[in-house]
Amino acid sequence: MTENYEVAKLLVTSHISITKGDALKEIIPPSINITNRKDVDTYLRQHYLDYYLTTKHAHYFQELTRKELSQLLKLPIGAIPKKYLD
């Protein structure tokens, strides 16, 4: 794993861990069952990846490999949204 992956993982994981209550309800769309922890976690990982790609931390995320993206998003490589692979 690259150093960028470790920083990206730390940023996303930390952000997810502090997202609670009302903030969580504002972020998660109604189509996702908020009691399904796996779906919520996957959605939050993509949400925060989108967020960090627009901040000063973007360089940590832009150079991630497909494998690192897969691990960061906790998705199979084939399920990574194309917008992250361009």
Secondary structure, 3 states (H helix, E strand, C coil): CCHHHHHHHHHHHHHHHHCCHHHHHHHCCCCCCCCCHHHHHHHHHHHHHHHHCCCCCHHHHHCCCHHHHHHHHCCCHHHCCHHHCC
